[in-house]
Amino acid sequence: MLRRAYARIGAAVSAAPARGASLQTARRHCHDGASLSPFTPEQGMSEHDKFLFDTNGFVIVRNVYSAEEVARFHAAVDAHAGAVHERRGHLRLTAATSPLAGDGTTGRKDLAGFLGWAPPHREPFRTVLAHPRLVPYLHDLVGPGYRLDHNPLLIMQDPGAEGFEFHGGSTLDNGEWNHPLGYQFNHGKMRCNLLAFAVHLTDVAPGDGGFCIIRGSHKSNFKCPPSIRRYEDATEHAYAPAVNAGDVVVFTEATTHGTLPWRGAAQRRNIIYRFSPATNAYGRGYTEGGWPASYLEGMSEAQRAVMEMPYHPRLNRVVVASDGSGVVHPAPREKHKVDFDRAVFKSDYF
């Protein structure tokens, strides 16, 4: 039996490139470059947005969704109003005396699970996963093979609702690097270990409150003082962008960010999606038997690719095309390597 196993391994080895193979052949069998950089710079972010993101830690992508498309989001949410949960009592996010407490009574409202709603209500939310306007940001900031990391969450604030203490950031409270959220710039590329989209379904005017961020905090080497996290001082450094319904704020979780109490006249609605690189995972929703079947049912090929568990793109990972229209296979694994892994590990992959 052992002899047969060695024979299989020998056959696999004999199928590998000879020692004297050309450099071109060797490169063809080195998949890391092909799998991690399958697209051209022209298919990515603009130089304008690269500068803004690297400098501030976020960028606003305007008019991603039209008024008609935003209306479909709202119709779906309204149809599931019974599933909304308000944070009351010990679930509130702020202390009664906090500047972020709002009216002290109205809590934030949360809603999730919409990727698995019955059609047509699930469809608007699924478009975020591979939207042609958003894919270039995902490829440049997270990398090809990006994956949905957290279960998306819809945040709602009624007038007077509390905010949320500033969180995230590049540095832990003990002063160490917060690498699970980390932002880096190396070899001419930005990389985020956890990238977030704030998909705004309602307008936010100056002074209304809502999403707030400390510009440039993704590069800080010092922990954020508690008084700043609680919005008690240095408030001039906290920026709450004015946005319109249909805009998307793309930001790294390495920024220190939070939510201001809502002062607008109508309910604020904002959906948070979080994405990680192909090899990373922060959330574990995918591990509990996988994403719910209702989430995956009827997804497009591109949307389904974003729901994959973490593993390297060189291991036959399917990648969302640069325009979100479908998928590409950037570096198919060669048969002789698959055969070798089967012989050694009794599996297609190590």
N, C-alpha and C positions, 0 to 999 in steps of 0.2 A: 504494500500500500504506500509506504514511504517512497519506494522507488518510483511508483507511478506519479506521485506528487512532484518529485524532483524532475521527472521527465517533462511534466507539464510546464514547470518553471523554466526548464532549459529551452523548450520550444518557444516560450514567450520571449526569453532573452535573445534567442537567435533571430527573432523578428524585429528586434530593436536596431537602430542605426549603427553601422559599423564605426569603430573607433576613429577611423580616418575620414569620416563623412565630412562634407564641406560645411563651412560656417553657415551658409544659407540653409542647409538641411538641419543643422543644429538649432538654428533660430526657429525654424518651422516647428520644431518639437519642444520649444520653450514657450509655454502658453501664457505666462503671466502678462506680458506686454499686450498681446492681442486681446486677452480677456478683460483687461482693466482699462484699455484705451482704444475702444473700437470706433470712436467717432472723431470727427475733425473739430478743431476749435470753432469753426464757423457754425457748427450745429449746437453750440453751447450758449452761455450767457454773453450779453454784450459787454464790451469793455467798461461802459458806463456803470452797469449794474455790478460788475466785479469790484470796481473801485468802491462803490457805496457799501457793498456787503463786507468787504474786507475791513473797511474803515469803521463801520457802525455796528456790524453784526446782524444786520437785517436789510431788506430791501422791499419796497412795495411794488407789486405787480398789479398795474391798474387794469380795470375792465376785463378781467378774466371771464366773468359771467355777465351775460346781458340781463336786462330787466325781466325778460320772459323766463330765462333760466333760473334767476333768483326766485321768481314766483313759484316755480316748481319745487324748489327746496322748501319754501314756506308752506305750501300746500301739504307736503309730506309730513312736516313737523306738526302742523295743525291736526292732521288725521291721527297722530299718535300722542295727543296732549295728555292722555291718561297715563302715559309711561314716564312723564317728567317727575323728577324728584327735587324738592327744594331742601337746601341745607339749613336746618333749624336746630336750635339748642346746641348740644355739644358738637354738632356737625358744621356749625358756622366756621368760617375761615378767618374771622377777625375777632379781636377782643372788643368789648363794649366801648372802651375808651380810645380805641385806635382811630387815627385819621382815615383809615380805610373802612370803617364800620358802616358807613352809609347812615340810614335812618335808625340803625340799631336793631331793627326787627326783620326787614326783608332780606331773605337769604338768596344766594345764588341758586339757579335752577340748572340741573344737569339732565342730559338725555343721550343715550348711546344705543348701539345695536342696529343702527339704520342701514348698515351694509347688508343686513340680512332681512330687511323688510320685504314684503311681497311687492312685486312690480305693480304699478310704475314708481312707487314711492322710494324704492332703493336706488333707482337709476341715477338721480342727480348726484348723490353722495359718492357713488362709484366712479364718476367721471374725474374726480380729483386725483385718483390713483395714477392716471396716465394721461393727463390733460396736455394737449400739444403746447400750450402756453407755459406749463409748469415743468414739463420733463427736462428742458435744458438746465434748470436750476438744480433738479435732483441729480442729473448726471454730473454736473460740475462741482456740486457741493457735497454729495454723498457718494457718487460713483455709479457706473453702470452695474446693474444687478441690485440697485437699491430695493429695499423691502419695507413694507409697513411694519412698524415696530410696536406701536400702541394701538389699542382699540380706539378709534376716533371718538371724540366727545363734543357734543353741542353744549355750549355754555350760554345761558340766558340770564339777563339782568333786567328786572322790572325797575321802574323809576324808584330811586332810593335804595336799591340793592347794594349790599356790601361789595367791596373789592376783594383782593387776595394779596396777602403779603408777598413782597418780592422774593423770588426764589431762582433756582438754576444757578448759573454763574460758573466761571472757570476755576474757582478755588473753593475747596471745602472749608468748613469752620475751623479745622485744625491747621489750615494754611497749606495743605497739600493740593496738588493738581487734581481737579475733578475730571479725570480722564473719561469716564463713561459719557460725559456731556462735551468732551473736549473739542476745541477748534484748533487747527494747525494749518500753517502754510509751509509747504516743503516742495522743492524742485518745481516751482512755478505753479503749484496747484493748491487751492483751498480744499480742506476736508473737514467735515463735521461728523462727529460720532453720533450726534442726534440732531436732526433738522426738523423744524416745525413749520407748518402752514397754519396761519390764522385766516380762515375763509370767512369774510365778513358778509353777512346776509342783510345787514341794516347799516344805514349811514351813521357815521360818528363825526359830529361837528367839533371844532375846537372848544374845549371846556366841558365837553359832555362826560369825560372819563373813559372807562373801558381799558383796553390793552395799553400797557405802558412799558417802556424799556429804557435801560440806562445805556446810552450809546457808547460803543467801544468797550463795554465791560467784558466782552468775550476774550479780551487780551490782558485782563487784569491779573497781576501776580500776587495780589493781596486779598484776603477775605473781605467780604462786604460787611461793614459795621451793622450791628442789629438795628440801630436807629435809622439807618438808610433803608434797610429792608422793611421796616415798619412805616416808612414814609413820614418820618418825624422831623428830619432835617435834610439839607442838601437836595431839596425837592426840585430845584432848578435843573438838576441833572437827569431827572426822569421825564421822558418824552412820550406823550400820548399822541400818536399820529392821527390826523383827520383822514378818514377813509370813506369811500362810498360803497354801497351794497354792490357786491361783485368783485371788489378788490381782494387781493390775497397778500398778507404780510408773510414773507419768507424770512425766518430768523433761526439762528443757531441757539440751542438750549444752553450753550455756554455763556450767553448773555444773562445778566441779572434782569429779570423782567417780572411783571406782576399785573394786577388789575386795579384800577381806580374805581371808587364808588360811582354808580351810574346816575348821572344828572339829566339824561335825556328825557324827552317827553313820552316816548314809547319804548317798548321792550327792545333791548339789544340782543341780537343773536349772532354767535360767532362759533364756527366749527374748528376744532383743533385736530390736526393730523400730525403724526410724528413718524419720521422715516430714519432708518439706519443703513449703514453700508452692508453690502452683501454678507460680510463675515461677522457682523456685530449683532448683538441683541441686548436690549435693556429690559423691555417688557417680556412677559412669558405667556401671553394669551395663546400663542401658537402652540405651546407645549402641552396644554391640557387636552390631549387628544386631537390637537390640530384646531385651526379656526373652525367655527361652526359650519356645518354643511350648507346652511342657509346663506352664509356669507359668500361661498364659492359658487353656488348654483347660478348658472346663467351669466357668469362673468365673461368678459372678452378675454382673449388670449393674453393681451397686455396687462389687463387688470389682474388676472390670475397669477402672472409672473411676479407681481408685486407682493403677493401673499405667501411667497415661498419662505421656508425656514432658512436660517443662515448657513451658507457654505460658499466657498470661493467660486467666482465666475468661471475659472478654468475647468471646473468639474461639471461641464455640460449644463451650466446655468443658462436659462433663457433670459434674455435682456430686453427691456422695452426699447423699441425703435426710437430714434432721435426725435421723431415727430409724434410719438405716441400712437401711431396708426396700427401697430402690430408689434411683433417681436423679431429679434435677430438671434442667431447662434454664433457669438463672436469667436469661439475657439473650441470647436468640437474635439472631444478627446479621442486620440487615435486608438484604433482597434488593438494594436499590440500592447498598449498600456492597460486597456481594459482587460485583455486576456491575462496579462501578468497579475493584475490585482485579483482577478477571479482565482488564479492559481494559488496566490499567497494568502489572501484574506477571505477567500470563499465568498466574495462580494464584488460588485462592479466598482466600488469605490472604497478607498482606504479610510 
